[in-house]
């Protein structure tokens, strides 16, 4: 059974239709890259999967682990195992990162009927992942994303993902604005997270991040639809011929 399946998905904002019949299937453990020109609907697709209330679904369905999630709120989708790493992470002044993550993690565990993590268990869980991603003790004490550079915010998105251990990870252009060193840290962190039951949808314009976490499939999106799906060779075709080659 597919981990997540998108069937003939149409979505709009107001009167403007953005998604015009998207069909995609993600198998457990699969890394699937989505590429396409600006404005083709890639970020809208990620937001719709996560349950953003600004978008209205007019047709189609999204199945997660075999069940429709269209009527489920974003928090329910997150607790079930869907994680969206933002292209532009928001700042949360006054909300400490460590406490934020402990609250989110225990909310998910409570939803799944699992025991809450106490302080000692949580610190062990957090410090192990922080070390792997180069998250310093000072960063853990600060408010979420406040005062961080663009690269640090993207690294913190990866850290949150590692902490919550989702089944389906959506990365919305996380490689944009990253320097070489930050890209390497984020890429290696994602590579470590790859597991047989965890799938990734990576939205990107180029192959910098894909060098660290090799995709099993690549799909090209244009004007609200998936126009072709293939292997990693599609990435090289995009670099050589541009998106106009795919119609």
Buried (B, 14 or more C-beta within 10 A) or exposed (E): EBBBBBBEBBBBEEEEBBBBBBBBBBBBBBBBBBBBBEEBBBBBBBBBBBBBEEBEBEBBEBBBBEEEBEEBEBEEBBBBBBBBBBBEBEEEEEBBBBBBBBEBBBBBBEEEEEEEBEEEEBBEBBEEBBEBBBBEEEBBEBBBBEEBEBBBBBBBBBBBBBBBBBBBBBBBBBBBBBEEEBBBBBBBBBEBBBEEEBBBBBBBBEBBBBEBBEBBBBBBBBBBBBBBBEEBEBBEBBEEEEBEEBE
